[in-house]
Amino acid sequence: MVTINPDSKLVPTWYQSKLDKNDPIEWLLKPLTGMEFMQVQSGARMTEEGGIVYSAQAQRDAMRFAIRDWKGVQHEQTSEPIEYSYYLLETLPSQYLIEVFREIADRAMLREYERKNSSSQSQSTATQSNSTAAAVSGAGTAIGATQPQ
C-alpha cells in the first residue's frame, strides 16, 4: 500500500547563483513531481566514469518544470529588471543554465533519495543522517550536464 497527500503542494524555494558574487541571479525553483522527475531521468545516461549526462531535451524539461521566477536579470541597455519567461532562458549565457540545471537535478536526486529512505523504518536515525550527508556532499559531482542547445 502507498499513501499520498493529494493536498500536498510542492513549495518553490529560492536558489542564489554562485557565479556572480556582487549581483547574483536568484532562481525560484519548484521541486520536481514524481512524473516530472521520471521525464527528466528518461534523458539521462551513465558515462563510463560513473557520472550522469543529461540530454539537452531533459535539461530543457527540468528547467520548464522547475523554474518559476528569477531575480537579478536586467535589460542590457536600460538595466530594467526583466520579468521571467521560459522563452527568455535561451538568451542567458550557458554557464547560468548549466548551474541552475545542476541545482534542479541535485535537488531532485536528493528528494528522491530522502523519499526512499524515509519509507524504510528498519534503518536507524544515525545511519540515515550519515547517508544523507554523504549524498549531499557528492550530489553535484555525479552530474555532468551537457550544454543546453
Number of C-alpha atoms within 10 A of each C-alpha: 2 4 5 6 6 6 6 7 10 11 9 16 12 15 15 17 17 14 12 10 9 7 13 14 18 17 22 17 23 21 22 24 16 10 9 17 19 12 16 22 20 13 16 20 13 13 10 7 7 11 14 18 19 23 19 16 16 20 28 20 17 24 22 15 19 23 22 17 16 19 17 17 17 13 11 9 6 7 10 11 13 14 13 15 13 13 8 10 15 13 8 10 9 14 12 16 20 17 15 24 26 21 19 22 26 20 19 23 19 15 15 16 14 15 11 10 15 13 10 10 8 8 11 9 11 9 10 15 11 10 14 16 12 11 17 14 9 12 17 15 12 16 20 16 20 14 14 17 10
